[in-house]
Structure formats: structure tokens, C-alpha cells
Amino acid sequence: MAAGQRWETVRDGLYRYRDSCMVYAMHLGQQMLIINAGTGAWMDAVSELPARPTVLILTHYFRDHSAGAVRAAREGIAVWASQWEEEQLSDPHGLFSRRETYIIYDNQWDLFAPIEPVPVERRLQDWEELEMGGARVTVIPAPGASPGAISLLVERGKERGVFCGELIHSPGKVLRLAPLQYNYNDLPGARNLIYAIDQVRRVKPDWLAGSTGPELITDPEPALALLSERLADALEARGIGPGELAPASSDGIDEITPHLYQSRHASASTYFLLSESGAVLAVDYGYRGSLGIGASYPYPRNRRPLLHGLEPLRERFGIERIDAVLVTHFHDDHVCGIPTLQRLFGTRCLASQTFAHILRDPASYAFPCTWPEPIDVTALADRTVHRWREYEFELYPMSGHTRFSAIISLNVDGERVIATGDQYFFRDFEQPGEGPAMHNHVYRNGAMLSSFGDSQSVLEQIRPTIILPGHGSAYRVPEAFYGWIDAYREEYERIHRDLMPLGDGEAHFEVDSRAGWLEPYRVWRSDATEFTMTAHVRNPYPDTARIALRLVVPPGWRTSDAVLQLGPREEGSAQIAVTPPAGAICRRRPIALDMTANGRPYGQVAEALVTLGEDRF
């Protein structure tokens, strides 16, 4: 940085400082909005600006854009950033302690995070709208150099400008391609960037203020179109053709029946049920598919949900919102988009009482594929007729792929339709619904010996004409389908009876081998106060048993024991209080549940994680 660097006037009310990135200041009413922080050197020249900076927004977490935010925050400027980059900015010490640095097959640039915690005061959500000094600021999801990156549309009077961060350097160019290689020899960030470019093009800005380019781009459309074309060319060299890129720049729905449609670009299948009133009920709503949102490591920050299906619904039917979502099971790829729908449209979430509690309070559970954002959900009774608009539907509890799921049955346009979630997949995805079945049970999700026999009974009772699977396309049910799922059920039961001691007279903890679990799984207290755990256990015996429970806790902590009398194979629970010593501080400290059944020790059958005295879990 040259000595004596000063703010430059770019256009009326817009100023630029050439730091480690381009730092912009926009005059909005009585305040200055700062975009990106660079090294913070610009703080030495804030007196040149027409008003005192009050808010600093980061487009992404890279150190050359964010390191100066630490100084800005110390001097009273509020720092705002994408909700998808909270860990990299606010908890870099935790990030670096968990990050593998030897055998690396994921090359996402998270090691380019700031090394000091940035105190983020506000976490910006995708498509959030802010009013600032008479201007409207809209947060545009813009994954690319980082999966959580954002662009900012600022509307002042008739002027529409976009602060786009590292999205574009100059017409047809980016400053660096390396951050777009999230894994080993791929380039999924380029696919994300095509999506981000498309989102910016749709708002038709008058100018683009990039954080890495030398000048303001005053003719955005051809500059962005050229960059999108060149990115597609780079991806085609890696075997990714136009068909695979379609979801990045287009959206679509496919008709199943006149009132039932499927989202063309959903990762897990999303279906839309249309009411004559113009309302829409979605069955599941997860990720927009075929984008390379994050590296292969499945941290929540690498799994950003993006809207899908809304544009074609608007274009074809004039529908502007999704009224409700009915959920088959709790897995992230089926529910992660629901919080965004609820925030933007007030969408209702409806789910079986079998798993509604997991959606409502995910922190209490440690199942695979649990989305971390709590969802406002209405729990519905199973085997009961429910109504949405003119449609009636029923839910049937289902286990197998996961213990916590439901079959959804409804009639649409004279068809008996069933949504099966991820219970049934077939090895030939080109011919959905045709055997043989692909085994898809996940033990840690919860699986019982009777799981596939139970779901088979429901399907044989209802005899659907159309099945909506959790992945792949909807399909008509051939008569041979019932023979295929019966063969699947028989094979599933045979394999587990052959391999495990699951006889009626034997001691066992079912197919999933889950002896017990603690709830909540994650405990977080700002100080060392007493908390209560719920211990859940199974009786492994075919007869009534005395189950003795105790928590194994760190030295100096106090807890109590519990005893249960459980019937044959029964599940039961007990409340156990835990009192840590005054002033105790720990982060993710494990505690364990020890179980004895009829005098036989089964050891520490479950754990939970406790954080005390820290500012985050």
C-alpha cells in the first residue's frame, strides 16, 4: 500500500479505497456503508468521507477482504456478514483446530480465513432486504470463490448498483480461479459462480463494484455474459456439459398430473401440489440440485440451500410463494430450504409427530443428516386424515432408511399418490420403480427388523398408482412392484437374522444396535449452571428387566442415578440432573450414559457433548 493512500470518488456518493481489496464506501443518508475491510488501512482516512462509517458488510470471509474488520469493530463500526460464513469469521480458532492440514483432498480456501475472530454483529440471510439511509439493500446469494459469498444490490432512487465482491474482476475475467476448486481436481465453484452471475444479471444492475477489479463495470450485462460463457468453457474441458450446467442458470418444473408437479433441479426430490385457489403445498424442500455448493466435507457451511421451483411456478401459474411444506423425513436434503421459505413467505411446515421434534430442536439429537436450523413445525398425528385446502392426506409412520419418517398418502386428479421419502430406491435409476431394490437403510438413523415389512404393508393396503420417491422422478407403479418390495423385505430380514443374534429369546438391541441415547445431545450454557438430561434406553431382553442408569461426568461434577423397570423389548426414559462445579469451563466435553440390565453391565452406551462458559457451542 502506497503511503498517503486516499479515498477516490467513483461516482456521486460512492468512494473507493485501494486496500488489499477494493474497499467501497457509500453515502446513505447520514451514514457511510463500507463494503469489505481489506487490511483496515482505510480507517486512517475515514475523516475524508462525508459521514462517519456505521456499518461494514463483508461479501466473503477471505483474509484480504476481512482482516481489517477486526479493527473496524474495535472502533465502533458494526460488522455484518453472510450467515453462511459465521464459523470462518467468528470462530477461526475452532476452524483451524478442526481443519485437516496433512492429507488434503478438499482444497476450499477456508485456510484463507482471518486468524483473529471478527465480531459479526448481524448475520445476513439470502434475499434479506435492508433499509439504510433511504436506500434498499438486498442480499443476493452469490456462491463462488467461497460457498457462502454474497453480493449486495443497492437501490438509490432510480440507480441500481451491485457490490459483487470477487464475483468478477473485469469483463469476462476473475482474479483467481484457484478458490473455485473446492475438492481435489474439480472446479465446482465455477458452476456456483455461473449461478451467482445469473442471480446478479436478473436484477439488471446499472453498475458493478467488484472487490478485485481495477475499475467500476458500467455495462454489466455483456461483462457477466462473457464470464459465464468462459466459465462454461472451462467446465466443459472437465467433462461438464451444458445439460449439467442448466440448473445454474435456469429452473423448471415437470408435470406429473394437472395439479402435481416436480421441481426439475432439486437435489432431493421436491413436489408441488397446486390448489384451485392458487396456493401451493410442497412435499419436501431441500437443496437446489447440481450445484457444487461446498467441498466434500459436509459441514453445514458447505450445504447452502438455494431457492428452486419458484420461478417456473410464477411464470406458469402466477404463484409468488409456497404456502406450506409437508415433510417425509428430517434429513437435511429434504428440509434445509424450509427456514428460508418461512422467513421469506411465512410458509407452514407440516410433519409427522414421529419426527417433528427433531425439526423443531435439532441441537438435541445426533442423527446423520440433521439440519442445524430449528424449523417452526406443526406436528400431525399419524393414521389420521388431515386436510390442506381441497386435499385430504394421511401419514403413516415408517422406519428403515430412517426410523423417523412417514409415508404420505393423498389423492390427486384421480390418482392414488404416495410419497415414500428415501425408503425405496431401485438399482436402475433410469427405470424408477423396477427391481431389484437397492438397500438404503442407515443404521445410525434407526432401523428395526420389521421396518420394511411395516412399510410394505402400508403400500399394499393403499395400492398407489403413482409413487413420489425421495430422489429421482415420480413413477407409475407396475403390478410387479409389490413382488420387488416383498423380495427386498425378505432379503433384508434374512441378512440381519443370519448375521446378528436377533432371535426371540436372545438379548439384542435391534438391527440398529442402539442401546441408549441422551437428550439433548448438545448442551450449551453461558455459565456453570445445573442442567437435566433425558436418558433413553432399550430393554435388550424378551422379559421384564431392571435397568440401572448413571451418568459418567468429569471429576467434581455431581449427578444422580436412575432405575427403570421395562417390559420386554420396551424403550423407556429417565430424567437425570447434572451439576457442574462453580466456574467450570469446557467446550464440547463428552459425558456418557452407563447402563446395567438385570445386573449385566453394558457399559457406556451413549454420549452427549457439554459446553460451559464459552460464547458458542
C-alpha positions in Angstrom: 0.0 0.0 0.0 1.4 3.3 -1.0 1.9 5.9 1.7 -0.7 8.6 1.7 -3.4 6.5 0.0 -6.7 8.4 -0.1 -10.3 7.7 -0.9 -11.3 8.2 -4.5 -14.7 9.4 -5.7 -16.1 6.8 -8.1 -19.5 8.4 -8.7 -21.9 10.5 -6.7 -21.9 9.3 -3.1 -19.6 6.3 -3.9 -16.0 6.2 -2.8 -13.2 3.6 -3.2 -10.0 2.9 -1.3 -7.4 0.6 -2.9 -6.5 -1.7 0.0 -5.7 -5.4 -0.2 -9.1 -5.5 -1.9 -11.2 -2.6 -3.2 -12.9 -1.1 -0.2 -16.0 0.9 -1.1 -17.9 3.5 1.0 -21.4 4.6 0.0 -23.1 7.6 1.5 -26.6 6.7 2.6 -28.4 9.4 4.4 -26.4 10.4 7.5 -24.2 7.3 7.4 -21.5 5.6 5.4 -21.9 2.0 4.4 -18.5 0.2 4.0 -18.2 -2.8 1.7 -15.3 -5.1 2.6 -12.5 -4.4 5.0 -9.1 -5.1 3.3 -6.3 -4.7 5.8 -8.1 -1.9 7.7 -5.7 0.8 6.4 -8.7 2.8 5.1 -9.5 3.5 8.8 -6.7 6.1 8.8 -8.5 8.1 6.2 -12.2 8.0 7.3 -12.1 11.7 8.1 -12.1 12.2 4.3 -15.5 10.7 4.0 -18.6 12.9 4.2 -20.0 10.9 7.2 -18.8 8.5 9.8 -18.9 4.8 8.8 -21.5 2.9 10.9 -21.8 -0.4 9.1 -19.3 -2.7 7.4 -20.6 -5.5 5.2 -18.3 -8.3 4.1 -19.1 -10.1 0.8 -17.0 -13.1 1.8 -14.5 -14.2 4.5 -11.2 -14.2 2.6 -8.4 -12.6 4.7 -7.6 -10.0 2.1 -11.2 -8.8 2.4 -11.9 -9.3 6.1 -8.8 -8.9 8.3 -9.4 -5.2 8.7 -12.9 -5.8 10.1 -11.3 -6.6 13.5 -10.0 -3.0 13.7 -13.3 -1.6 12.4 -15.3 -3.4 15.0 -12.9 -2.2 17.8 -13.6 1.4 16.6 -17.3 1.0 16.8 -18.3 0.0 13.3 -20.9 -2.8 13.2 -19.7 -5.7 11.1 -22.3 -7.6 9.1 -21.7 -10.8 7.0 -23.3 -13.8 5.4 -24.9 -16.2 7.8 -23.0 -19.0 5.9 -19.6 -17.7 7.0 -20.1 -17.3 10.7 -17.6 -20.0 11.5 -14.8 -18.7 9.3 -15.2 -15.2 10.7 -16.3 -15.5 14.3 -14.6 -18.8 15.3 -11.3 -19.1 13.2 -9.6 -20.8 16.2 -12.2 -23.6 16.2 -12.0 -23.8 12.4 -8.2 -24.1 12.3 -8.2 -26.6 15.2 -10.6 -28.9 13.3 -9.2 -28.4 9.8 -7.0 -31.2 8.4 -3.7 -29.9 7.1 -1.9 -33.1 6.0 -3.9 -35.3 3.8 -6.0 -32.7 2.0 -8.4 -33.7 -0.7 -10.7 -30.7 -0.2 -9.0 -27.5 -1.4 -11.6 -25.0 -0.5 -9.9 -21.8 0.7 -11.1 -21.9 4.3 -7.5 -21.7 5.4 -7.6 -18.2 3.9 -10.0 -17.2 6.8 -8.9 -14.4 9.2 -6.7 -15.5 12.0 -8.4 -13.3 14.6 -12.1 -13.6 15.4 -14.2 -11.0 13.6 -17.2 -10.0 15.9 -20.0 -10.3 13.4 -23.0 -8.3 14.8 -25.5 -9.3 12.2 -25.7 -12.4 10.1 -27.2 -11.6 6.7 -29.6 -14.1 5.2 -30.2 -14.8 1.5 -32.6 -12.4 -0.2 -32.9 -10.3 3.0 -33.9 -6.7 2.4 -32.5 -3.8 4.5 -33.4 -0.2 4.6 -30.4 2.1 5.0 -30.5 5.9 4.7 -33.4 5.9 2.2 -31.8 3.1 0.1 -32.9 -0.5 -0.2 -30.1 -3.1 0.2 -30.9 -6.7 -0.9 -28.7 -9.6 -0.1 -28.1 -11.8 -3.2 -26.7 -15.3 -2.7 -23.5 -15.4 -4.7 -21.5 -18.6 -4.1 -18.3 -18.8 -6.0 -14.8 -18.0 -4.6 -16.4 -19.0 -1.3 -19.6 -21.1 -0.9 -21.1 -18.5 1.4 -20.4 -15.4 -0.5 -23.0 -12.7 -1.1 -23.5 -9.7 -3.4 -25.4 -6.6 -2.4 -27.9 -4.8 -4.6 -28.2 -1.2 -3.5 -31.1 0.8 -4.9 -30.9 4.6 -4.5 -33.7 6.4 -6.4 -33.6 5.0 -9.9 -30.0 3.8 -9.6 -29.3 0.1 -9.1 -25.8 -0.9 -8.2 -24.3 -4.2 -7.1 -21.3 -4.7 -4.8 -20.3 -8.1 -6.1 -17.2 -9.0 -4.1 -14.9 -11.4 -6.0 -17.7 -12.5 -8.5 -16.0 -10.6 -11.4 -12.7 -8.8 -11.9 -13.2 -7.3 -15.4 -15.3 -8.2 -18.4 -15.1 -12.0 -18.8 -12.4 -12.5 -16.1 -12.0 -13.4 -12.4 -8.9 -12.5 -10.4 -8.2 -16.1 -9.4 -9.6 -19.5 -10.4 -7.9 -21.5 -7.6 -10.6 -20.8 -5.0 -13.2 -22.3 -7.3 -11.5 -25.8 -6.9 -13.3 -26.9 -3.8 -12.0 -30.5 -3.7 -9.1 -32.1 -5.5 -9.1 -31.7 -9.3 -12.6 -30.4 -9.8 -14.0 -26.9 -10.3 -17.4 -26.9 -8.6 -17.0 -23.2 -7.6 -17.2 -22.3 -11.3 -20.6 -23.9 -11.5 -21.6 -22.0 -8.4 -20.3 -18.8 -9.9 -22.4 -19.2 -13.1 -25.4 -19.4 -10.7 -24.3 -16.3 -8.9 -23.8 -14.4 -12.2 -27.3 -15.4 -13.2 -28.7 -14.0 -10.0 -26.9 -10.7 -10.5 -28.0 -10.5 -14.1 -31.6 -11.0 -13.2 -31.7 -7.8 -11.0 -30.4 -5.7 -14.0 -27.8 -3.5 -12.3 -26.6 -0.2 -13.7 -23.1 -0.9 -12.4 -20.9 -3.5 -10.7 -18.4 -2.7 -8.0 -16.1 -5.7 -7.7 -13.6 -6.1 -4.8 -10.7 -7.3 -7.0 -11.1 -5.4 -10.3 -9.4 -2.2 -11.2 -12.5 -0.2 -12.2 -16.3 0.0 -11.8 -18.1 -2.0 -14.5 -20.7 0.3 -16.0 -22.0 -2.1 -18.7 -22.6 -5.2 -16.6 -24.7 -7.5 -18.9 -22.0 -8.2 -21.6 -19.3 -8.4 -19.0 -21.2 -11.0 -17.0 -22.4 -12.9 -20.0 -18.8 -13.3 -21.3 -17.6 -14.5 -17.9 -20.4 -17.1 -17.7 -19.5 -18.3 -21.2 -15.8 -18.7 -20.4 -16.6 -20.5 -17.1 -18.8 -22.9 -19.0 -15.9 -23.5 -21.4 -13.6 -24.3 -18.5 -16.1 -26.8 -17.1 -16.7 -28.4 -20.5 -12.9 -29.2 -20.5 -13.6 -31.2 -17.3 -16.5 -33.1 -18.9 -19.3 -31.0 -17.5 -21.5 -30.1 -20.5 -24.5 -27.7 -21.0 -27.0 -30.2 -19.6 -25.3 -30.4 -16.3 -25.0 -26.6 -16.1 -28.7 -26.0 -16.8 -29.6 -25.7 -13.1 -27.0 -22.9 -12.6 -28.8 -20.5 -15.0 -32.4 -21.9 -15.3 -35.1 -23.5 -13.3 -38.1 -25.7 -14.2 -40.9 -28.0 -13.1 -42.3 -31.1 -14.7 -46.0 -32.1 -14.7 -47.0 -35.4 -13.1 -50.7 -34.7 -13.1 -52.5 -31.4 -13.8 -52.2 -30.4 -10.2 -49.0 -32.1 -9.2 -45.5 -31.1 -10.4 -41.9 -32.0 -9.6 -39.1 -29.5 -9.3 -36.6 -30.2 -12.1 -33.5 -29.1 -10.3 -34.0 -30.2 -6.7 -31.2 -32.4 -5.2 -33.7 -34.5 -3.2 -37.0 -34.6 -5.0 -39.4 -31.7 -4.3 -43.0 -31.9 -5.4 -45.6 -29.1 -5.7 -49.3 -29.7 -5.1 -51.4 -26.9 -6.6 -54.7 -25.9 -5.2 -57.5 -24.4 -7.3 -57.2 -21.3 -5.1 -53.6 -20.7 -6.4 -51.9 -21.9 -3.2 -49.0 -24.4 -3.3 -48.1 -27.2 -1.0 -44.5 -28.6 -1.4 -43.6 -32.2 -0.4 -40.1 -31.7 0.9 -37.9 -28.7 0.1 -34.1 -29.1 0.3 -31.1 -28.1 -1.8 -31.2 -26.8 -5.3 -29.5 -29.6 -7.2 -26.5 -29.9 -9.4 -24.5 -27.0 -7.9 -21.2 -27.5 -6.3 -22.1 -25.5 -3.2 -19.3 -26.6 -0.9 -16.3 -29.0 -0.5 -17.0 -32.7 0.1 -16.6 -32.3 3.8 -20.3 -32.0 4.9 -20.1 -29.0 7.3 -23.3 -27.1 7.4 -21.5 -24.1 5.9 -20.8 -26.3 2.8 -24.5 -27.1 2.4 -26.1 -23.8 1.5 -29.8 -24.1 0.4 -30.9 -22.0 -2.6 -34.5 -21.4 -3.8 -35.8 -23.7 -6.6 -39.2 -24.1 -8.4 -40.5 -20.7 -7.6 -39.6 -19.0 -10.9 -41.4 -21.6 -13.1 -44.4 -21.6 -10.7 -44.5 -17.8 -11.1 -44.2 -17.9 -14.9 -46.7 -20.7 -15.5 -49.3 -20.0 -12.8 -48.7 -16.6 -11.3 -47.8 -18.2 -8.0 -45.5 -16.0 -5.8 -45.0 -18.1 -2.7 -45.1 -21.6 -1.2 -48.0 -21.8 1.3 -46.9 -25.0 3.1 -44.3 -27.8 3.1 -45.3 -31.4 4.0 -42.2 -33.4 5.0 -41.4 -37.1 4.5 -38.4 -37.2 6.9 -36.0 -34.9 8.7 -32.9 -35.2 6.6 -31.1 -32.0 5.5 -31.5 -32.6 1.8 -35.3 -32.7 2.3 -35.8 -29.8 4.7 -32.8 -27.4 4.6 -34.7 -24.9 2.4 -37.7 -24.6 4.7 -36.2 -21.9 7.0 -35.7 -19.7 4.0 -39.3 -20.3 2.8 -40.6 -19.5 6.3 -38.5 -16.3 6.5 -39.5 -15.0 3.1 -43.1 -16.2 2.8 -44.3 -17.4 6.2 -44.5 -21.0 4.8 -46.0 -23.5 7.2 -44.1 -26.7 7.9 -46.2 -29.9 8.5 -44.6 -33.1 9.7 -45.5 -36.4 11.4 -45.4 -36.4 15.1 -42.8 -39.2 14.6 -40.0 -36.7 13.9 -41.4 -33.1 14.2 -39.4 -32.8 17.5 -36.2 -33.3 15.5 -37.0 -30.5 13.1 -38.0 -28.2 16.0 -35.0 -28.9 18.2 -32.1 -30.3 16.1 -29.5 -29.5 18.7 -30.9 -32.2 21.0 -30.1 -35.0 18.5 -27.1 -36.6 16.8 -28.6 -38.4 13.9 -26.9 -38.3 10.4 -28.1 -35.6 8.1 -29.7 -33.3 10.7 -30.1 -29.8 9.5 -28.9 -27.4 12.3 -31.5 -24.6 11.9 -34.6 -25.1 14.1 -37.8 -25.2 12.0 -41.2 -24.0 13.1 -43.3 -27.1 12.6 -46.8 -28.3 13.2 -46.8 -31.9 14.4 -49.5 -34.1 12.8 -50.9 -37.3 14.2 -50.2 -40.5 12.2 -53.0 -42.6 10.7 -55.4 -39.6 10.8 -57.0 -37.8 7.9 -55.6 -34.2 7.6 -56.7 -31.5 5.2 -54.8 -28.8 3.2 -57.2 -26.7 1.0 -59.3 -29.2 -1.0 -56.9 -32.1 -0.5 -57.0 -34.8 2.2 -53.9 -36.7 3.2 -52.8 -39.3 5.7 -49.4 -40.0 7.3 -48.1 -43.5 8.2 -45.1 -43.9 10.5 -42.2 -45.5 8.6 -38.7 -46.7 9.5 -35.9 -48.3 7.5 -33.9 -45.6 5.8 -34.5 -43.8 9.0 -36.7 -44.6 11.9 -38.0 -41.0 11.9 -40.0 -40.8 8.7 -43.6 -41.0 7.3 -45.4 -42.3 4.2 -47.6 -39.6 2.8 -50.8 -40.7 1.1 -53.2 -38.4 -0.9 -55.5 -38.4 -3.9 -54.7 -36.0 -6.7 -56.5 -35.8 -10.1 -58.0 -39.2 -9.6 -54.6 -40.8 -8.8 -53.6 -42.5 -5.5 -50.3 -40.9 -4.8 -47.8 -41.9 -2.1 -44.6 -40.1 -1.1 -42.1 -42.6 0.2 -39.2 -40.4 1.1 -35.9 -42.4 0.8 -37.4 -45.7 1.8 -37.3 -47.4 -1.6 -34.7 -47.0 -4.3 -34.0 -49.3 -7.2 -30.7 -50.1 -8.8 -31.8 -48.9 -12.2 -32.5 -45.3 -11.7 -33.3 -44.9 -15.4 -36.3 -47.2 -14.8 -37.6 -46.0 -11.4 -39.8 -48.4 -9.5 -38.2 -51.5 -11.2 -36.4 -54.2 -9.2 -34.2 -55.2 -7.7 -34.3 -52.8 -4.7 -31.1 -51.1 -3.5 -30.5 -51.5 0.2 -30.8 -48.0 1.7 -31.1 -48.5 5.4 -28.8 -46.4 7.6 -28.3 -48.0 11.0 -27.5 -44.8 12.9 -30.8 -43.3 11.6 -32.6 -46.1 13.3 -33.7 -49.4 11.7 -35.7 -52.2 13.1 -36.1 -55.8 11.8 -39.8 -55.1 11.0 -39.1 -51.8 9.2 -39.6 -52.9 5.6 -42.4 -55.3 6.4 -44.3 -52.5 8.0 -43.9 -50.1 5.1 -44.7 -52.9 2.6 -48.0 -53.5 4.5 -49.0 -49.8 4.1 -48.2 -49.8 0.4 -50.1 -53.0 -0.2 -53.1 -51.6 1.7 -53.2 -48.3 -0.3 -52.1 -49.7 -3.7 -50.9 -46.4 -5.1 -50.9 -45.6 -8.8 -48.1 -43.1 -8.5 -45.1 -43.0 -6.2 -43.1 -39.9 -5.4 -39.6 -41.1 -4.4 -37.2 -39.0 -2.3 -34.7 -39.0 -5.2 -35.3 -39.4 -8.9 -38.5 -39.0 -10.8 -42.1 -39.8 -9.9 -43.2 -43.1 -11.5 -46.3 -45.2 -12.1 -46.5 -48.4 -10.0 -46.4 -51.6 -12.0 -48.0 -54.7 -10.5 -44.6 -56.3 -10.2 -43.6 -53.6 -7.8 -45.1 -55.5 -4.9 -43.1 -58.6 -5.6 -39.9 -56.5 -5.7 -40.5 -54.8 -2.3 -41.5 -58.2 -0.8 -38.3 -59.7 -2.1 -36.4 -56.7 -0.6 -38.2 -57.2 2.8 -37.3 -60.9 2.8 -33.7 -60.3 1.9 -33.3 -57.5 4.5 -34.7 -59.7 7.2 -32.7 -62.8 6.2 -29.4 -60.9 6.1 -29.8 -59.5 9.6 -31.1 -62.7 11.1 -28.1 -64.6 9.6 -25.6 -62.0 10.8 -26.9 -60.9 14.2 -28.4 -62.6 17.3 -31.9 -61.3 16.7 -33.9 -64.4 17.9 -37.0 -64.0 20.0 -35.2 -65.4 23.1 -31.8 -63.7 22.6 -30.6 -60.4 24.1 -30.2 -57.7 21.5 -30.7 -54.0 20.8 -32.5 -54.4 17.4 -31.0 -54.1 14.0 -29.5 -50.6 14.6 -27.8 -51.8 17.9 -28.9 -48.6 19.7 -28.9 -49.4 23.4 -29.5 -45.9 24.6 -29.2 -42.2 23.8 -29.0 -38.9 25.7 -31.2 -35.9 25.0 -30.2 -33.1 24.5 -27.1 -34.3 22.7 -25.6 -30.8 22.7 -25.7 -28.8 26.0 -24.6 -25.2 25.9 -24.6 -22.9 29.0 -23.0 -19.5 29.3 -22.1 -20.4 32.8 -21.8 -23.5 35.0 -25.4 -24.0 36.0 -27.3 -27.2 36.6 -28.9 -28.9 33.6 -31.1 -32.0 33.1 -30.5 -34.9 30.7 -33.1 -37.3 29.5 -31.7 -40.8 29.3 -33.4 -43.1 26.8 -32.7 -46.9 26.9 -33.9 -50.2 25.4 -34.5 -53.4 27.3 -32.5 -56.0 25.4 -34.4 -58.9 26.8 -37.7 -60.7 25.9 -38.7 -60.4 29.6 -39.2 -57.5 32.1 -35.9 -56.2 33.2 -34.4 -53.8 35.8 -32.4 -51.1 34.0 -29.9 -49.2 36.2 -28.5 -45.9 34.7 -25.8 -43.5 35.7 -24.1 -40.6 34.0 -20.3 -40.6 33.8 -19.2 -37.0 34.3 -15.9 -35.2 34.8 -14.4 -35.1 38.4 -16.0 -32.6 40.6 -19.4 -32.7 38.8 -22.4 -34.1 40.6 -25.2 -36.2 39.2 -27.7 -38.8 40.3 -28.6 -42.4 39.3 -31.9 -43.7 37.9 -33.6 -47.1 37.8 -36.3 -48.2 35.3 -38.5 -51.3 35.1 -39.1 -52.0 31.4 -41.2 -54.6 29.8 -40.0 -57.0 27.1 -38.0 -55.0 24.4 -39.6 -51.8 25.8 -38.0 -48.4 25.5 -38.1 -46.1 28.5 -36.6 -42.8 29.8 -35.5 -41.2 33.0 -34.5 -37.6 33.9 -31.1 -37.1 35.4 -29.8 -33.8 36.8 -26.2 -32.7 36.3 -24.5 -30.0 38.5 -21.0 -28.8 37.3 -18.8 -27.1 39.9 -19.0 -23.3 40.0 -16.8 -21.6 37.4 -16.4 -24.7 35.3 -15.4 -24.0 31.7 -15.3 -26.6 28.9 -16.1 -26.9 25.2 -17.8 -30.0 23.8 -16.8 -32.1 26.8 -18.3 -35.6 26.4 -20.3 -37.2 29.2 -21.7 -40.7 28.9 -24.6 -42.9 29.9 -23.7 -46.1 31.7 -26.3 -48.9 31.6 -26.8 -52.2 33.6 -29.6 -54.5 32.7 -30.6 -57.3 35.2 -27.2 -56.9 36.7 -25.3 -57.3 33.5 -23.1 -54.3 32.6 -23.5 -52.9 29.1 -21.1 -50.0 29.7 -21.2 -46.5 28.4 -23.9 -46.9 25.7 -24.4 -43.2 24.8 -22.7 -39.8 25.0 -23.6 -36.2 24.9 -21.4 -33.0 24.5 -21.4 -30.2 27.0 -20.1 -26.6 26.6 -20.0 -24.3 29.6 -18.7 -20.7 29.9 -18.0 -20.3 26.2 -19.7 -17.9 23.7 -20.6 -20.7 21.3 -21.2 -24.4 21.4 
